[in-house]
């Protein structure tokens, strides 16, 4: 990231980075690594879910930069093969399925609204973007596993020259077995403790998803099922804040409510979503629309994503302190609210600036950064009674 940061004025760099986080990834007419004939690629498809609309009305929005050539892995991954061994207990097979999500991927994100619940509804353009991403196991203590996603982006100019890699911390997912203590999203940028019974969570794994700055996004329980050809995790329904692909372009809803299914296959995994867009407000709650989403993680052998590990080695002590601070907040606060900004800065901007400084330094001052992390996060945190009576969402 620092290599590209030096190429732009600081303000311009943050604008570019913000745009990548909002509509991350690359998009090309003919994606590198796609072996389909050109005449098939250029064929005009029917708009998925809207077969009677003109295709021009459903041109996808999302990333517009072009990525470097991608080579897809052809053979089953060793982690997949380990998952197929006979005689494994369900708990261990669940663990192996979660660990099988680690690796290097071409990741694609596709979302399409399938129905509207309001008068004069007109479907918006679908969303599509893709990029190259590393998923690393940063913690594994048996009943708890943490996977860190890191974007490693290469950009291809019109001349054919490839720039990069640009390394950027992405989202994180934690998995906890038979978890009874959750903080779930309640709207109004607010999360509250939800305690489940031991009977309710028996045999389940909770997926906790965190933003790029390690602030919470959602937690939801679900169960793994396993067969000879795939393993799949099916979630219960959960509420989430607007995703980055939406909050800069939509203001007609404020809660995303839906279920997830994660399916592990020999050369990667697929994350399917079935969401409804919900408007929570003081005048009355209402649904706006529903959508389906498919996020596909395809294992790659090229390009080289080892820059993710190099960056993580330098910055992981800082991010570990960030995670520990949030763990203490979860433990001590039943309810809290996260402010969208503080003094015209976003939480992720401050954290990324700190991480960039650490990446360039030779020594990590644990005491200094522990103090800064706590001060930074609490500037964005509201734990007061005013949360309960907020009228605006």
FENURMO-V299340 format. One record per residue. N is the residue number from 1. PSI is psi as a letter, one per 30 degrees, with the letter a starting at -180 (none if undefined). OMEGA is omega in radians with two decimals (999 if undefined). Layout:
# FENURMO-V299340
{{N PSI OMEGA} {N PSI OMEGA}}
This chain:
# FENURMO-V299340
{{1 e -3.12} {2 e 3.14} {3 e 3.13} {4 e -3.13} {5 e -3.13} {6 f -3.10} {7 f -3.07} {8 l 2.95} {9 l -3.02} {10 e -3.12} {11 e 3.14} {12 e 3.14} {13 e -3.13} {14 e 3.09} {15 e 3.12} {16 e -3.13} {17 e 3.11} {18 e 3.13} {19 e 3.12} {20 e 3.14} {21 e 3.14} {22 e -3.14} {23 i -2.93} {24 l 2.93} {25 a -3.07} {26 l 3.07} {27 k 3.12} {28 l 3.07} {29 e 3.09} {30 j -3.07} {31 k 3.09} {32 k -3.14} {33 f 3.12} {34 k -3.04} {35 g -3.14} {36 k 3.07} {37 l -3.09} {38 e -3.10} {39 f 3.08} {40 e -3.12} {41 e -3.07} {42 f 3.12} {43 k -3.13} {44 j -3.10} {45 l 2.97} {46 k 3.10} {47 k -3.13} {48 k 3.13} {49 f 3.13} {50 i -2.97} {51 f -3.09} {52 g 3.04} {53 l 3.04} {54 k -3.11} {55 e -3.11} {56 f -3.13} {57 f -3.05} {58 g 3.04} {59 k -3.02} {60 l 2.99} {61 l 3.14} {62 a -3.12} {63 k -3.11} {64 f 3.12} {65 l 3.13} {66 k -3.12} {67 l 3.12} {68 l -3.12} {69 k -3.12} {70 k 3.07} {71 k -3.11} {72 k 3.06} {73 k -3.09} {74 f -3.07} {75 l 3.08} {76 k -3.13} {77 k 3.10} {78 e 3.12} {79 e 3.05} {80 e -3.13} {81 e 3.10} {82 e 3.14} {83 f -3.06} {84 f -3.12} {85 k -3.14} {86 l 3.05} {87 g -3.13} {88 k 3.00} {89 l -3.13} {90 e -3.13} {91 e -3.12} {92 e 3.11} {93 e 3.05} {94 e -3.12} {95 e -3.12} {96 e 3.09} {97 e 3.11} {98 e -3.13} {99 f 3.14} {100 f 3.10} {101 f 3.12} {102 l 3.13} {103 a 3.12} {104 k -2.99} {105 l 2.72} {106 j -3.05} {107 k 3.11} {108 k 3.14} {109 k 3.12} {110 k 3.11} {111 k 3.12} {112 k 3.03} {113 k -3.08} {114 f 3.13} {115 k 3.07} {116 k -3.08} {117 g -3.10} {118 l -3.13} {119 k 3.11} {120 h 3.13} {121 k 3.04} {122 k -3.06} {123 k 3.07} {124 l 3.08} {125 k 3.08} {126 l -3.11} {127 k 3.05} {128 k 3.03} {129 l 3.10} {130 l 3.12} {131 a 3.09} {132 k -2.93} {133 k 3.05} {134 k 3.06} {135 j -3.04} {136 k 3.03} {137 j -3.13} {138 f 3.06} {139 k 3.07} {140 j -3.13} {141 h 3.09} {142 d -3.11} {143 g 3.14} {144 k -3.12} {145 k 3.14} {146 k -3.14} {147 k 3.12} {148 k 3.08} {149 k 3.11} {150 k 3.06} {151 k 3.00} {152 j -2.93} {153 k 2.99} {154 k -3.10} {155 k -3.12} {156 k 3.10} {157 l 3.11} {158 f 3.14} {159 f -3.09} {160 f 3.12} {161 k -3.13} {162 k 3.07} {163 k 3.08} {164 a 0.08} {165 k 2.95} {166 j -3.08} {167 k -3.11} {168 k 3.07} {169 k -3.14} {170 b -3.07} {171 l 3.14} {172 k 3.05} {173 k 3.06} {174 k 3.12} {175 k -3.12} {176 k -3.06} {177 k 3.10} {178 h -3.08} {179 k -3.13} {180 f -3.05} {181 j -3.10} {182 l 2.89} {183 j -3.05} {184 l -3.09} {185 k -3.08} {186 g -3.03} {187 l 3.08} {188 h 3.13} {189 h -3.03} {190 k 3.07} {191 k -3.11} {192 l -3.13} {193 k 3.04} {194 j -3.09} {195 k -3.13} {196 l 3.12} {197 l 3.13} {198 e 3.14} {199 e -3.10} {200 e -3.03} {201 g -3.12} {202 k 3.11} {203 g -3.10} {204 l 2.99} {205 k 3.07} {206 k 3.00} {207 k 3.08} {208 k -3.08} {209 k -3.07} {210 k 3.14} {211 l -3.13} {212 f 3.12} {213 g 3.12} {214 g 2.96} {215 l -3.04} {216 l 3.00} {217 d 3.07} {218 l 3.02} {219 k -3.13} {220 k -3.14} {221 l 3.12} {222 l -3.13} {223 k 3.03} {224 k 2.97} {225 k -3.01} {226 k 3.07} {227 a -3.08} {228 f -3.09} {229 f 3.12} {230 l 2.97} {231 k -3.07} {232 k 3.05} {233 k 3.14} {234 k -3.10} {235 l 2.88} {236 a 3.12} {237 k 3.10} {238 l 3.07} {239 k -3.13} {240 l 2.99} {241 l 3.07} {242 k 3.06} {243 l -3.12} {244 e -3.12} {245 f -3.04} {246 e -2.90} {247 f 3.09} {248 f -3.09} {249 f -3.10} {250 k 3.02} {251 g -3.10} {252 f 3.02} {253 l -3.07} {254 g 3.07} {255 k 3.04} {256 k -3.07} {257 k -3.10} {258 a 3.13} {259 l -3.12} {260 l 2.94} {261 k 3.08} {262 k -3.10} {263 k 3.12} {264 k 3.13} {265 l -3.03} {266 e -3.07} {267 h 3.07} {268 b 3.12} {269 l -3.08} {270 k 3.12} {271 j 3.13} {272 k 3.12} {273 k 3.01} {274 j -2.97} {275 l 2.92} {276 k -3.10} {277 j -2.91} {278 k 3.12} {279 j -3.12} {280 j 3.13} {281 l -3.04} {282 f -3.10} {283 f -3.10} {284 k -3.09} {285 k -3.13} {286 l 3.04} {287 k -3.12} {288 e -3.08} {289 l 3.02} {290 l -3.09} {291 l 2.94} {292 k 3.12} {293 k 3.07} {294 j 3.06} {295 j -3.00} {296 k 3.12} {297 j -3.10} {298 k -3.10} {299 k -3.13} {300 l 3.02} {301 f 3.14} {302 k 0.16} {303 l -3.14} {304 k -3.14} {305 g -3.09} {306 f 3.10} {307 f 3.11} {308 e 3.13} {309 e 3.14} {310 e 3.13} {311 e -3.11} {312 e 3.11} {313 e -3.11} {314 e -3.01} {315 f -3.05} {316 e 3.09} {317 e 3.11} {318 e -3.10} {319 f 3.05} {320 e 3.09} {321 e 3.09} {322 e -3.14} {323 e -3.14} {324 e 3.12} {325 e 3.12} {326 e 3.10} {327 e 3.12} {328 e 3.10} {329 e 3.10} {330 e -3.07} {331 e -2.99} {332 f -3.10} {333 k 3.09} {334 f -3.06} {335 k 3.08} {336 l -3.13} {337 k -3.14} {338 k -3.14} {339 k -3.12} {340 e -3.13} {341 l 3.07} {342 j -3.12} {343 h 3.07} {344 g 3.10} {345 k 3.03} {346 l 3.13} {347 e -3.12} {348 e 3.14} {349 e -3.13} {350 e 3.13} {351 e -3.13} {352 e 3.09} {353 e 3.08} {354 e -3.12} {355 e 3.10} {356 e 3.10} {357 e 3.14} {358 e -3.13} {359 e -3.11} {360 f -3.11} {361 l -3.11} {362 f -3.09} {363 k 3.11} {364 j 3.13} {365 j -3.03} {366 e -3.11} {367 e 3.14} {368 e -3.04} {369 f 3.06} {370 e 3.12} {371 e -3.12} {372 e -3.13} {373 e -3.12} {374 e 3.13} {375 e -3.10} {376 e -3.07} {377 e -3.08} {378 f 3.02} {379 f -3.11} {380 g -3.01} {381 k 3.04} {382 j 3.14} {383 g -3.06} {384 l -3.13} {385 f -3.10} {386 f 3.14} {387 e -3.07} {388 e -3.01} {389 g 3.14} {390 k -3.13} {391 f -3.10} {392 k -3.13} {393 none 999}}
